Amino acid sequence: MSGPDRPGGLPVLLPFVAPRSEARLRPAHAWLLCGLGTVALPAWAQAGTASLPPLEVVLKWAPLLLTGFAFNVAISLMAMLLGTLAGTGLGLAMLAEGAVLRRVAWAVTQVFRNVPWLVLLFFVMFLVPFQVTVFGLRVPLPDWVKATFGFSLPVMANVAEIVRGAVRSVPTTQWEAAESLAFTRRQILWRIILPQCAKRMLPPWMNVYALIAMATVQASIVGVTEMLTLTAQVHAAEGGRPELFAPLYGFALLCFFLYCYPIDRLTARLERRFETR
């Protein structure tokens, strides 16, 4: 613009100065920026985490996944303990002199041996109550307890068949010699026959344990938080990246292999040593 005292001067463009009322940041705008920052920062942090290489992601979550694997091992050990105790009694019941007891024990063994383990697991999970009352005291039954009991049922049936087969494999001359020495049937069974059956039962018993240890991952289907469940949760926490699927589940596969393979080799070694093949 031309000044009043410069009638012939060139027009001059003055710098733009915003009014003070418009230059200030309004409170509504400040709250809007804060809200956008609150939403954007977690997204940025998640994007930074998702950029980790697959190996670093596995190493990052390895302690948590190994905790879940230890829970799998604990479930397998407890199921094996319960199943061995119950299976020993069931196997001896199949050798009882009474025909009724022998047939009932045989029927129970065949049912639990020839039913899928996952079906037994669902059977126990949905039919066993969430809590029981003992002498007026309520005892909760969490999912992992019911899953342990569900896994112990096929163990019981397989151990019963192992006990029956081991006792039957002892030569009848052992029974006849013990009877000639005036031993009772119970004394013959517990003092003479079963001690000889220990080495016959050990290799197949270890095979059953290896199978139950690998089958504990089925507990994830019924809501038990074990290694497979944690692996799926970790994969989801990392944004569900497709390239993490194989490393995470491969880590679970490696853990079970390193645990079960030595059991398999030890079983084969015991079979060769005891000559039970």
C-alpha positions in Angstrom: 0.0 0.0 0.0 1.2 3.5 -0.6 1.7 5.9 2.3 -0.3 9.2 2.5 3.0 11.3 2.4 4.3 9.3 -0.7 1.8 10.0 -3.4 4.0 8.5 -6.1 5.6 5.7 -4.2 5.3 2.0 -5.0 2.9 -0.1 -2.9 4.5 -1.8 0.1 3.1 -5.1 1.5 3.2 -5.0 5.2 3.8 -8.2 7.3 0.7 -10.0 8.4 0.1 -9.9 12.2 -2.7 -12.1 13.5 -4.9 -10.7 16.1 -4.1 -11.7 19.6 -7.4 -13.3 20.1 -6.8 -15.7 17.1 -3.1 -16.4 17.7 -3.8 -18.1 21.1 -4.4 -21.8 21.3 -7.9 -22.4 22.4 -8.5 -24.8 25.3 -10.6 -27.0 23.0 -7.8 -27.4 20.6 -5.4 -28.3 23.4 -7.6 -31.0 24.7 -8.0 -32.3 21.1 -4.2 -32.5 20.7 -3.8 -34.3 24.0 -6.4 -36.8 23.1 -4.8 -37.5 19.7 -1.5 -38.0 21.5 -3.0 -40.4 24.0 -4.3 -42.5 21.1 -1.2 -42.2 18.9 1.5 -43.0 21.5 0.3 -46.6 22.3 -0.2 -47.2 18.6 3.4 -45.9 17.9 4.7 -48.1 20.8 2.9 -51.1 19.4 4.2 -50.5 16.0 7.7 -50.3 17.4 7.3 -53.6 19.3 5.9 -55.3 16.2 9.0 -54.4 14.3 11.1 -56.8 16.3 12.6 -59.7 14.4 11.0 -63.1 15.0 14.0 -64.5 16.9 14.0 -61.5 19.3 10.2 -61.9 19.9 10.7 -65.5 20.8 13.6 -64.6 23.2 11.5 -61.8 24.7 8.6 -64.1 25.5 10.6 -67.3 26.3 10.4 -67.0 30.1 6.6 -66.8 30.0 6.3 -69.6 27.5 8.6 -71.8 29.5 6.4 -71.2 32.5 3.5 -72.6 30.6 5.6 -75.6 29.5 6.4 -76.3 33.2 2.7 -76.3 33.9 2.2 -78.9 31.1 4.9 -81.0 32.7 3.2 -80.6 36.1 -0.2 -81.7 34.7 1.4 -84.8 33.1 3.2 -85.8 36.3 0.1 -85.5 38.4 -2.0 -87.3 35.8 0.5 -90.1 35.6 0.6 -90.5 39.4 -3.1 -90.7 39.7 -3.5 -93.0 36.7 -0.7 -95.3 37.8 -2.2 -95.8 41.3 -5.7 -96.4 39.9 -4.4 -98.5 37.0 -2.5 -100.8 39.2 -5.6 -101.6 41.2 -7.7 -102.0 38.0 -5.1 -104.3 36.5 -5.0 -106.5 39.5 -8.8 -106.5 39.5 -8.7 -108.0 36.0 -6.7 -110.9 37.5 -9.0 -111.5 40.4 -10.6 -114.9 41.0 -14.1 -113.5 41.1 -15.6 -113.5 37.6 -17.9 -110.4 38.2 -15.0 -108.2 39.4 -12.8 -109.4 36.6 -15.4 -108.7 33.9 -16.2 -105.2 35.3 -12.6 -104.3 35.5 -12.0 -105.5 31.9 -15.0 -103.5 30.7 -13.8 -100.3 32.4 -10.3 -100.8 30.9 -11.6 -101.3 27.4 -13.9 -98.2 27.6 -11.2 -95.8 28.7 -8.6 -97.3 26.3 -10.7 -97.0 23.2 -12.2 -93.6 23.7 -10.4 -90.5 22.3 -8.6 -88.6 25.1 -10.1 -85.3 24.0 -13.6 -86.7 24.5 -12.7 -87.9 28.0 -11.3 -84.4 28.7 -14.5 -82.7 27.6 -16.5 -85.4 29.5 -14.7 -84.5 32.8 -14.7 -80.7 32.2 -18.4 -80.4 31.7 -19.7 -83.1 34.1 -17.4 -82.5 37.1 -18.8 -79.5 39.2 -16.8 -76.3 39.7 -16.7 -76.9 43.4 -17.5 -79.6 45.9 -18.7 -79.4 49.6 -16.7 -81.5 52.1 -17.9 -81.3 55.7 -19.5 -77.9 55.0 -16.4 -76.6 53.4 -16.5 -75.5 49.8 -13.5 -76.8 47.8 -13.1 -75.2 44.4 -12.1 -77.4 41.4 -10.3 -75.2 38.9 -10.0 -76.2 35.3 -6.5 -77.5 35.6 -7.5 -79.9 38.3 -10.4 -81.3 36.2 -8.0 -81.5 33.2 -5.5 -83.5 35.3 -8.3 -85.9 36.3 -9.4 -86.2 32.7 -5.9 -87.1 31.5 -5.5 -89.7 34.3 -8.4 -91.8 33.0 -6.7 -93.0 29.8 -3.5 -93.4 31.8 -5.4 -95.6 34.3 -6.7 -97.9 31.5 -3.3 -98.2 29.8 -1.5 -98.9 33.1 -4.1 -101.5 34.0 -3.4 -103.3 30.7 0.4 -103.0 31.3 0.0 -104.6 34.8 -2.2 -107.4 33.5 0.1 -108.2 30.6 3.2 -108.1 32.9 1.7 -110.5 35.4 0.5 -112.8 32.7 4.0 -112.9 31.2 5.5 -114.4 34.4 5.9 -118.2 33.8 3.3 -120.3 35.6 6.1 -122.3 37.3 6.6 -119.3 39.5 3.1 -119.6 40.8 3.3 -123.3 41.2 6.6 -123.1 43.1 5.2 -120.5 45.4 2.0 -122.5 46.0 4.1 -125.5 46.9 5.7 -123.5 49.6 2.3 -122.7 51.1 2.2 -119.0 50.1 -1.3 -117.5 49.7 -2.4 -115.9 46.5 -1.9 -112.4 47.9 1.6 -113.3 49.1 2.5 -114.8 45.8 1.3 -111.7 43.9 2.9 -109.0 46.1 6.1 -110.8 47.1 7.0 -112.9 44.1 5.2 -111.9 41.0 5.0 -108.1 41.1 8.7 -107.6 41.9 9.5 -109.6 38.8 7.0 -107.5 36.7 8.7 -104.2 37.6 11.2 -104.3 34.8 8.6 -105.6 32.4 6.3 -102.7 33.2 8.8 -99.9 33.2 9.4 -99.4 29.4 5.7 -99.3 28.4 4.9 -97.2 31.4 7.4 -94.6 30.2 5.9 -94.7 26.7 2.5 -93.9 28.3 4.0 -91.0 30.1 5.6 -89.6 27.0 2.2 -89.8 25.3 0.4 -88.0 28.1 3.0 -85.3 28.3 2.4 -84.5 24.6 -1.3 -84.8 25.0 -1.5 -82.1 27.7 -1.6 -79.4 25.0 -5.2 -80.5 24.5 -6.0 -78.7 27.8 -5.8 -75.4 25.9 -9.1 -76.3 24.2 -10.9 -76.4 27.5 -9.5 -73.1 28.8 -6.5 -74.2 30.8 -3.6 -71.7 30.5 -0.7 -73.8 29.5 2.0 -73.4 26.9 -0.1 -73.6 23.8 -2.6 -71.1 25.2 0.2 -68.7 26.1 1.7 -69.1 22.7 -1.6 -68.0 21.1 -1.8 -65.1 23.5 1.7 -64.0 22.7 1.0 -64.2 19.0 -2.0 -62.0 19.4 -0.1 -59.5 21.6 2.5 -59.1 18.9 -0.2 -58.0 16.5 -0.9 -61.4 14.9 2.0 -61.1 12.5 2.0 -64.0 10.1 5.8 -64.3 10.2 5.7 -65.0 14.0 3.4 -68.1 13.7 6.2 -70.6 12.8 8.8 -69.3 15.3 6.4 -69.2 18.3 4.8 -72.5 17.7 8.2 -74.0 16.6 9.5 -73.0 20.0 6.7 -75.0 21.7 7.5 -77.9 19.4 11.1 -77.7 20.3 10.4 -77.7 24.1 8.2 -80.8 23.9 10.7 -82.6 21.6 13.6 -81.9 24.0 11.5 -83.2 26.9 10.1 -86.3 25.3 12.9 -87.5 23.1 15.2 -88.5 26.0 12.3 -90.4 27.5 12.0 -92.3 24.2 15.7 -93.1 24.1 15.8 -94.2 27.7 12.8 -96.4 27.1 14.5 -98.1 24.2 17.7 -98.6 26.3 15.7 -100.2 29.1 13.9 -102.5 26.6 17.3 -103.7 25.3 18.6 -104.1 28.8 15.7 -106.0 30.2 15.1 -107.9 26.9 11.4 -107.2 26.9 11.0 -106.8 23.2 
